[in-house]
Amino acid sequence: MSDLVFVLCALTSLVVAVLLLRGYKRGRARLLLWSGLCFLFMFLSNAMLVVDVNTPPEVIDLSFWRSVPTLIGVGLLLFGLIWDVR
């Protein structure tokens, strides 16, 4: 059951990223770009979580590496919110 929740979270992040980036393409609002990129990296993190949960820890442990896309995504969003203000 938890696998289904993780997959749904990953798919939701992907759908939100696509919608935000599509909105940026239409209106060129920079906040949509930074938010879309953040959700794209959140999707990568959630996808890595699905892989990490479904593989035995002896094979591969992605607990550190799955936090890297989250850090990059939040960093991009903070950059957009702080330094890209007009």
Order of alpha helices (4+ residues) and beta strands (2+ residues): alpha-alpha-alpha
